[in-house]
Amino acid sequence: MDLLRIAGFLLWANLLPPLASLLTADRFARPVDGGGHWLDGQPLFGPHKTLRGVLAILAGGSLVFPLLGVRWEQAGLAALLVVIGDLLTSFVKRRAGLASGATVVVFDQLLEGLWPAWYLGAVLDLAWWAPVGAVAIFMPLALCGARFWKLLLFRPAMANYSRIVRSTVRLKEWRACHTPLARYQVYLHFPDFLYHRLFLATLFMTMGLYRRGQRNVLRPLVVEQEFQLACLPAAFDGFRILFLSDLHLDGLQGLTEAIIDKVVPLSYDLCLIGGDVRMELYGPMAPSLRQLRRLLANLTAPYGVFGVLGNHDCIEMLPDFEEAGLLMLVNDAWRLEKDGQYLWLVGIDDPHYYQVHDLDMAYRKVDEHGCCILLAHSPEACRAASAYGPGLYLCGHTHGGQIRLPGRGPLVTNSRAPRYTAEGRWRVNGMQGYTNRGAGASGVPLRFNCPGEITLITLRSMPGKETGSISPVGGEAGQRTTR
């Protein structure tokens, strides 16, 4: 039993640095050696040995002293020996000319495991074979764990990869897109399960309103909007955009048919889809993709159908989206041409859950004075985007609250942006914005006092240049009409 406790301590100490990296993202990642070099010109330890990792081992190792059956300062000293062994291993590897992060089987785990195990064995008055056995258990498991983290979190991105690649993003994508994990995801999203599946679903079932809420989801409204843009080329005056967002097509039977019935009679030049095709944050992708293909087959957009990824969409879904006819803008731009004049579409990746939007990358192709429509999943990038001067910022994600009290605004927006950006028209620093309430429903397939929305936007040219700071009301022309 003591042997297993020591092995568990070593594994716990080995896990703490990558765990701290996941929790703190890029913060507190200062290298222990400060970027300095040894007499041979090589780094002292390398960039992967950080103060964050050292502090995580010391603090986390000290806290588990009750499980070891020793005093806290003894557990802390064992954790310090882990740190010393790990740093000495890195020092030797740098002298051998190995790159930081390179794997050397056995040697990588030997010093950081043997010293603390031997010390704990002495403190607990164990036979010599107990710490040796603990290290023998620790080494292969630590090696497998190191390879798992390196594969999952630190593998290099492909050339011209249009997303910010951080360890937190890697882990979120793996959780969301690794289908075999689906059955266990309820434990990784337990607060959402409690709120949506138990509290809300039970509440409305008890009140006898669950079926009514589902029927409300199946009655999206067509909302017509008109926006005047000072930058809009004359050729695009009257240009019409069908804007769909938060489809969640596999969330409720009959939803795809309800959306198709609404969009088929409409006339438009371009269709934009603001993300969240799938209902869940995780699990199978095929059901939502089948419904998306049915929807796209009923869209008639001479200038194409473009989309961005939402927080419910996996990066692995991109090939299927594009094969179905949905051209994805992942921190990228596309130029539309009409009568020799141009209008830019700029699409950024999810700024809410993955936080992988990159406006610099998205705008790298855009002409300095080009007129742009910016498409994002959520309004959370609105302040940063306003500095790039898009004529119009289109987004969704908030569902307008989805479940609202009569005569009240959204109770929950699920957004870090100002509350006035949760629905309809708004302005930030002279930039006009519009938030679509979503065509589907998320969490629970219910809507109350907040109908789903299919937006039909007409662009109008306007002389002059817009100015202003922040205001919850935007747009010089156009009143909302619904049908």
N, C-alpha and C positions, 0 to 999 in steps of 0.2 A: 504493500500500500504506500509506504514511504517512497519507494522507487517511482511509482506512478505519479505521486505528488510532485516530485522533483522534475520529472519529465514534463508534466503539465505546466509547471512554472517556467521552464525553459521555452516551451512552445508559446506561452502567453507573452513572455518578454520579446520573443521573435516576431510576434504578430503586432505588437504595439506601434512600431514606427509606421508601417503601411496603414494601420487603422487611424493613426493621428493624421496622416496625409489625407485620407479620405474625408475626415471630419473638418479639417481646416483648409482644404484646397491648397492654394499657393501661399498661404500665410505662414509666417514663422519658419520658413524653410531656409534660413541662413546656414551655410555650411559651417561645420565645427572648425575647420581649418581657415575659415575666412577667405578662402580662395588662394591661400598661400602655397608656396612650393618648397620642397626640401632641397638639399644641396645638389641633388642630381637633376634638378630642374623639373621633376615630376611633382604633381600635386601631393600634399601631405597625406590626406585621406580621400579626397574626391568629393564631388558635389552631392552624392547620395547620403553622406553622413552629415546629418543636420542637427542643429540644436533642438529642434522640435522632436526628432527621434530620440535623442538622448534624454530629454526631459520626460518624454512619454514612458520610456523604459524605467527611469528612476521612480517616477510617481506611480505608474501602474504596477511595477514590481513590488513597491513598498506596501501598496494597499491590499495585496492578497496574503499578507502575513498570517491571518487566521487560518487560511486553508493549508498553509505549510506547517502550522503548529510551532512557529517561532515568533520572536518579538519583531516589531515593525522595523527597528533599526537593523536587525539581522537580515530581514528580507530586503531592505534597502541596500545593504552591503552586497548581497547576492546579485541584485540588479546592477549595481555599479561594476561588479566583476563581468557581467554580461557586456556592458558598454565597453569596458577596457579590452576584453577579448575581441569584440567586434571591431574596434578601432585599430587594434594591433594587426588583425587580419587584413584590414584595408591598407594599412601602412605597408605591410609586406607585399601585398599584391601590386601596389603602386610602384614599389621598388623593382618588381619583376616586369614592369612595363605593361601590366594589364589595365584595360580601361575600367573606369568606375562602373560598377554594375555587372562586370564579368563574373561568371560562375566558375568556381573551382570546387569540385565535388570533394567532400570530406573536410578539406581545409577550411572552407567557409563556415562550417558549423562547429569545428573542433574546439577552438579556443573559447568562443563565446558560450559553449556548452560545458566544457570540462571544468573550467575554473569555478563557476558558480555551483556546479553539481558537487564538486569535491568539498567546497566550503560548507554547503548545506548538509552534506553527509557527515562532516565533522561536528557541526552544531547539533545535529539530531543523533549523534553517536551511532552511526550506521556502519555496517561492515563495508569493506572496500568495494565489494562487487555492486553495492546498491547505486552509488553515483555513476559507476561505469555502465551499469545496465540502463540507468536513466538517460545517459548520453547516447547509448546505442539505440534506444527508442526514439530519442529526439532527432537524431541526425537525418534519417531518411524522411521523416515527416516534415522536418524543416526544409529539406531540399525540395520536396514536392510542393510545399507551400510557396517557396520562393519562385519556383517556375510558374506556378499558377498566377501569382500576382504580377510577375513580369509579362506573361502572355496576355493577361486580362487588362492590365492598367498601363503598362509602359511600352507596349510594342509601338514601333514608329508608324506614323501615318503614311498613307500612300502619297505619291507625288501630287502636288496641286490639290491636296485635300482641303475642301472648302469649309471646314469646321474647326473650332478651337478644340484641341485634344488635351484634356486634363484627366487625371485619374478618376475624379468624381464623375465625369461624363462617361468614361469607359464603364464604370461600375453600373451607372444608371441604365446605360444602353444594354448591358448584359442582362440585367434584371428584367428589363422590359421586353427584350427581343429573344431571350432564350426560352423557347416554348416549353421544354421539359420542366422549367421552374414554375410554370403557371399554377400547379396545384398547391405550391407552398407560398405563393405571393400574398395570400391573405395575412400571413404572419409578418410579412415585410411591410404591409400597408394596413396594419391593424386599426389605426385611428380612422382611416377612410371606411373600413369595413363597419366599424361601430356606428359611425355617423350616418352613412348612406344605407347600408344593407339592414341594419338593425333599427336605429332610431327613426329615420325618415320613413322607411318602408313600413315599419310597424305602426308608426303614428297614423299614416294615411290609410292603411288597411283598417285600423281600429275605427277611424272616423268614417269609413265607407267611401272614401274619396279616391282610392288608388286607381280604379278603372277610369274615373273622370280625368285624373291627371294624365293617364296614358292617352286618352282620346285627345286631350289638349295638345300633346306632342305631335299627333298626327294631323294637326290643323295649322301648319305654318302659314304666315301671311306674306304676301308680296308687298314690299315697302319700296316706294319710288323716291329717289333723292336726286337733286340737281346741284352740282358744284361748279362754281365759277373759279377758274384758275388763271391768274395773271400770266403765267408762263405758257399756257396751252397754245400750240400752233393752230392757225386758223383751219387747217385741213381736218383737225380733230374736234372742231366745234360740233356738238351733237353726238359725239361718240358715246356709245352705250356699253356699260359693263354690267354683266351679271355677277354678283358677288355672293358666294356661298361660303359658310364657315361652320366649323364644329358639327359636321354631319353625323358622326357616330352612327353610321349606317347599320351596323349589326346590333344595335342596342334595343331595337323594338321592331317587331314584325309589322310590315306595312309602311314603314317610314320612307323607304326608297320610292315606293309607288306614290306616296303623298307628295314627295318633292317633285317627282317627274310630272305629275298632273299639274303642278303649279308652273313649272318652267317651260313645258312644251309650247304653250301659246305665246310665250314672250319673244320679243325681237331684240337682239343685242349683237354687238360686234365682237366682244371679248368676254371670256369667263375667267374669274379668279376664284380660287378655292383656298381659304385661309387656314387649313390644317385640321387635325383631329378627325380622321376618317374612321378610325377604330373606336369602339366604345370604351374598352378597358385600357388601363395603363400597361397591361401585360397580357400574355396569352396568345392564342392563335390569331394569325393575320388574315388567313384565307377567307373567312366569312365576310369581313369588311371589304376585302378586295373584290370578291364576287359582286357585292352590291354596288361598289364603285364602278365596275365595268358596265353594269346595267344603266347606271345614271349617266355615265359619259356617252353611251350610245345614243342617248336622247338629247344631248346638248348640240346646238348648232351655233358655233362661234367662228366666223370667218377668220378672225385673227388668232384663234387658238384658245386652249384651256391651260392656264398656268396655276401653280400652287406652291405653297410652302409647307414645311413640316410643322406639326403641332406637338404638344407634349405627350399625346397619345400615339404618335406615329413613330415607328422604328426606322432607323437609317436603312435597315435591310429591306424596307418596303419600297425604296426609291426605284429599283429596276422594274418592279411590278407596276408602280404608278405610271412610269414613262411608257412601258409597253402597252398599257391601257389607253394611252393618249393624253396623259396629264404631264405636262412639262414642268419639272420642279426647279425652282430657283432657291438654291441653297447658298446663301450669301453670294448671290450672283445677280446679273442684270441682263435684260433682253430689250432690244430696240425694235419698236414697231414703226413701220413706214406707211405713210399714206400721202399720195400726191406729192412725193418728194420731200415731205416733212416728217419729223420723227417725234415719237413719244417713248420714253424709257419706262420699263417695268423693273423695279428693284425688289428683290425678295430676300428677306433675312431669315435665318434659322431661328428655332424656338428661343425666345428671350425669357420664358417663364421657368420651366422645370430644368431643362438642360443648360440654359443660359449660354448658348453657343452662337448667338448673333454676333456678326462682325460687319459693322457698317463700312469700315475702310475697305474690306475685301469686296463687299457687295457693290460699292461705288467705283471700283477701280477702272471699269470700262466706260463709265458715264461721262459724256461731254460736260465740260465745266458749266456751261449755261443750258444744258439739256433739261427739258421738262420731265419730271419723274412722278410716277405713282408708286408709292412704297407699300409693299404687302408684308405684313408680319402676323404671326399667330395671335399675339396679345398686344395691348397698348403699353406694355412695360418698357419699351425702348423709345417711347415718344419724345422724351426730353433730349436724349442723345441724337435721335434722328432729326430733330428740328434744326440742328446745326448744319445739316446737309442740304436743307432747303427743298425737300420734296413738295410738290404741289398738293398732294393728298396722301394721308397715311390711313390705310385700311387694315382692320384687324378684327378679331373676334375673341374667343377664349372665355369671356366672362359669362356668357349665356344671358346677359342682362340680369343675372341673379337667379333665373330659372324658376325659383319658387319665391313669390313675393306676397306681402300682405296687400290688401286692396288699397290703392291710392298711395302706396309707399314705393320708394326706390329700392334698389337691390339690397337685400339683407347681407348677402355674402357675394363678393366679387371675385375671390380667388386670384387677386391681382395686387401687385405692389404699386401700381400706377394710381394717380389721384382718382377718387371715386367718380368724379364727373366724366371720366373716360370709360366708364363701365357700360355705357349704352348710347347709341345715337351719335349726334354731331358734337364736336368739341374743337378747341383750338389750343395749341401750345406754341408760344413764341412765333406767332404768325402762320404757323403750319396748321392747315385744316386736317382734321381727323374724323374718322367714322368707325364706330364699333358695332359690328353685327351681333345680334342676340343669339345667333346660331340656329341652324335648321333642325338640329336634333337635340338630345338631352344627354347629360352625363351624370354619373353617380347612381342616381335612380332615374328610370325613364318616365319622369313626371314633370309637368309644367302647371303652374298656377299663377294667374294674373301676369303672365309674361309669355306671350305666344312666340313660337319660333319664327324665324325671319329669313326671307329670301330677298336680297336687296338688288334693285335695278337702278343703276346710277347713270345719269346723263351728265357729260362734261360740257361745260360752256367756257369759251374764251372770254377774257376780260382785260381791258387796258389797265395799265398801272401795275404797281408792285405792292404786295401785301406787307403790312407791318403789324407789330403788336407783341404783347408778352403772353400772359397765360389767362385764359378765360374758359369757362365751362360751356359757352355757347359759340358756335362757329358757323361760317359760311355766309357769303353775302347774298346768296340767292337760293331758292329752292325750299319748298315746304314739304314735309313728310306727308305722303298719302298712302293709305293701306287699302288692300282689297283682299 
